[in-house]
Amino acid sequence: MPQCKSKVFVNARFDVIWQKSLEKIIDPSRYVDDIEHAEILEQQDNQWLRLIRFKDPTWQQLKELIVADKSTGIIVYRLVDHPSFQGETIHICRTTNQVYQSELEYQLNWKLKDTNQHESQQQIDNAQQTLQLALNHIKRIAEEEAKTDQQ
């Protein structure tokens, strides 16, 4: 996976987005279509050890150590014992000058463990597209929740 990032503005308060982000840790299949099964292996305060299996059998399962810090708006998903990659995905939620608007950013910082391997442009483009889809999906869910709260 390449290193890439993407961000969007979300028409929802920080607290709404933060709550949806925590829900995504526990039940990621609601936010990412390609997930077949997710399991929390351990949980302590604002840390989770999670295992994810995908519907596509060619994708390797992921084990992640997830750490959430509401005071900074950052959630880090660090790969654990992955056979091909090392790195992390960073989820950042920031307030803006608008009461009902926040900024949501995802950063994908994965590197191949084998430095002799290289990724194709298609793999890089697919990673960027997947990141953008995930961002837009949580944006839509948070905005729907915000509309319900405002009514």
Secondary structure, DSSP 8 states (H G I E B T S, - for coil): --EEEEEEEESS-HHHHHHHHHHHHH-GGGT-TTEEEEEEEEEETTEEEEEEEESSTTS--EEEEEEEETTTTEEEEEE-S-SSEEEEEEEEEEE-SSTT-EEEEEEEEEEESSTT----HHHHHHHHHHHHHHHHHHHHHHHHHHHHHH-
